[in-house]
C-alpha cells in the first residue's frame, strides 16, 4: 500500500543575521540598567572565569587610578557592582573617551579648515546638519560605517544574549575596550607598559569628554565658532 509521506518538521537554526539582530536589540538596552539592577540580573548567571588577571581590589585593579584622586568613585557606582558590571563601566568609559578625543580634534580642525567639505563652515555643532543636507550619501555611508564598528564590538566583546540573564554580559576572554584594532602595532607586550599606556588613554579620554562638553555648551550659548 502506498503511504503518504509526512512533511518533515524543519527547525531553523539561528543564523548569524538573527543572532546579530537579537544582540543589537538586547545589548544596548542592558546598558541603561542601573548598577543595582544590573548586579541582580548578572548574579542570576554564574560569573565566568576570565583569562585576565582581574583582581578583587578597587575596580578589579584595572588601570586608571592616579594620584591625587586615587580610587575616586564619589557616587559609589562600583560599591555593589559585580565584576561584569565594573568591566562594562570601563568599556563605556573607554569608548566614550575615544569618541570624545576624536570630537575635540574635529572641533579644532574643522572650524579652521574642513579637510573634506570646503563649503561646510560655522560652528562645528552645525557641521553634521550641513553635511547631511548637502551630501546625504556621505552621511548615510558614515552612519553605516559607524554601525559596522559597533556591531563588530558587540560580536567581539559581548556574550550572545540567548537568555535574559546573559543580556549585558561581556565575554570571559574580552578585555574592556580591546577589540583587536592595532594597525600600527603600538600595543606593548610588557604588562606594566601596557597598563601605563591604558592609563594614559583613559586620562586623555576623561579630559576630552570634559573638553567636548565645554565646547558644545559654548557654541550652543554663543552661536559662533570657538575661536
N, C-alpha and C positions, 0 to 999 in steps of 0.2 A: 504493500500500500504506500501511496505517496504521502509523506508527511510534510506539511508546510513548515518551512524553516522560520523560526522566530527571529526577529531582528535583534541583533546583538546590542546590548546597552553600551553606549560609549561614554566613558568617564573622561572628560577633557582634563589633561594635566595642565597645571599652571604654566603659562608661557612667560617668557622674560618680560613681555609687554604688560601682562596682567600684574606681575609682581611689581613692576615699576609703577604702574598706576596706583596700586594699593599702597606702596611705600610713600608716594607723593601725597596721597590722601591722608595717611595717618601720621607720618613723621612730623610734618610742620605743626599739626595740631598739638602734638605732645610737647612741643617747645614752649607752649603757653601755659602748661600745667605748673602751678606753684610748687615750691620746694617740698612742702609737707605732703601735698597730694601726690607729687611725683615719687617721693620716697615711699609712700604707702603702696603705690602701684608697682614700683620696681621691686619692692620687698616681697611681693607675691611670687615672683620668679626668682630662682636661685641665682645669685650673683656669679657669673662665670669667672673662672680664674684667668688672669691675664699673663701674657708672657713678659709684660713690662713690670718693672720694679716699683709699683705704686705702693708707697708706704702708708702707715697709719697716722702720720703726722698731719700738720695743718695742710689742708688741700692736697692730701695724698703726697706731700712733699714735692709737688710739681714746681717747676721754675716760676719766677715772677715776684717772689717776696724779697724786697730790698730795704735796707735802712735808708731813711729814718722811719718809714712807715711799717716795715716788718710784716707781721702777719695781720694784714689790715682787712677786716671784714666787719665794719661797724653795724651793718644791718643784720648780721647773723645769717646770711644766706647759706653758709656751709655748716652751721651748727648741727642741724639734724638731717643734713643731706646724705644720701647714700653715696658710695664710691662712683656709681654710674652717674648720679646727678652732678657730682663735682666734675667729672670728666666732660659732661655736657656743658656745664657752665664755662669750662676752659675752652671747649670747642667754639662756643658762641663768642667768647671774648676774643679769641684769636682771629676768627673770621671777620668779625666786625672791625677789629683793629686793622686788618689788611685792607678792607674796603675803605676805611677812613683815611689810611695813608695814601691810597690812590686818589681819593676825593680831594684831599688837601693839595696834592700835586696838580690835579686837574684845575682847581680854582686858580692856583698861581700861574699856571702856564696858559690856560685857555683864555683868560681875561686879557692877557697882554698880546698873545698871538695864538690863534687857533690853528693847530697843525693840520686839521682836516678840512675845515669849512671856513673860508675867509669871510663869508657874509654872516656868520654867527657871531654876534657881538653882544656887549652889555654885560649885566651881572651873570655870573655863572649859574645861578639858580634858575635862570630862564633859558639856558642853552639847550637843555633836553627838549623843552617845548618847541624851540625853533627848529631843532633837528628833526623832530617828529613831523613838523608841519612842512618843512622844505624837502626833507629826504626820508619819506616814510619807509622806504625799503631798507635803508641803513638801520633805522631804529628797530625794525622787525628782526633783521638779521642779528643785531646786537642782543636783542631780548632772547632769541633762540640760543645764541652762544652762551649767555649767562645761565639760561635754563639747563643747557647741557652740562655746564660745570657743576651746577647744584645737583643734578641727577647723578653725576659721577661721584660726587662727595657722599651722597646718600647710599649709593651702592657699595662704596668702599668702606665707609665708616659705620653704617647703621645696620643693625640686625633686621632681617626681614620680619615685619610685624604680622606673622600668621596667627598670633593670638593677641588679645588686648594687653596682656601683661608685658609683651615684648615691644609695644609701641614706645619709641623713645629710648630704646636700649642700644648702646654702642657695641660694636663687635669687640670681642675679647682681645683680638690682636691689633686693635686700632688705637694709635696714639692721637689725642686730640689735635686736630689741625694738620696732621701729616697724611696728605693724600698721595704722596709719592712724586710730587712735582718738584724736580730739582734739575732743570736742564743745564745749569752751569756747574753742577757738582759742588755747590758751596756747603753742603751739609757735612759737618765734621764727623769723623768716625770715632773720635775720643768722646766718651760720655760727658766728661766735665766741660770740654769745649762746646759740645752741643748744648749743654744746659746754659752756658753763658750766652750763646747765640740766641737761644729761645727766650731768655730773659730780656735781651736787647730788643728782640722783635716785639715782645709784649709791652715793654716800656714805650717804645716808639708808637705802637698801636694805641695805647692808652692816651698818650699825648695827642695823637692825631684825631682821636674821637672827640676830645675836648676842643681841639682847634677847629675841626669841621663844624661842630655845633656852634661855635662862636662866629665863624664865617657866615653860616646860613642865617643866624639871627641878625647879624649886622646888615646883611643885604636885604633881608625882609623888612628891616626897620628903615633903612636909608634909601632903598630902591636904586642904589648905584653900585658900581664895582668897588672892590676892596681898596684899590689904590688909584 
